[in-house]
């Protein structure tokens, strides 16, 4: 790449601020921990490739991400969902809306949340309204009320 298109500070890792890390405890499921470990391995491989190409700017960007994911791996606490009557981390909760529609969500760690797959962060407002509740309780859901239809580990 032409030097004319690269800022001098792009290659300086000190110029890249670290990604903010959530102040919440880093609870993860086993699948979430495996995903974090996979991401760390991918980044370590990418960093080695950037070293071999002598791409200082790319390496600085990768190292920033690697610091974030390494910190998340180091602080991860695996929580196994257990059968319980009340909603807890890692559980699958099925909500029944007034129109008879049912929606299922699993409460997972912040880094593994993916709404398109029904995985919501345990720190999300919906998850916070579900924690500690039991089957039959009503919770606010998108401006209406939803009933907790089932709770599964």
Secondary structure, DSSP 8 states (H G I E B T S, - for coil): --GGGS-GGGG-GGGS------SS--EE-HHHHHHHHHHHHHHHHHHHHHHHHT-HHHHHHHHHHHHHHHHHHHH-EE------SB--TT-EEEEEETTS-EEEEEEE-GGG-BGGGTEEETTSHHHHHHTT-BTT-EEEETTEEEEEEEEE-
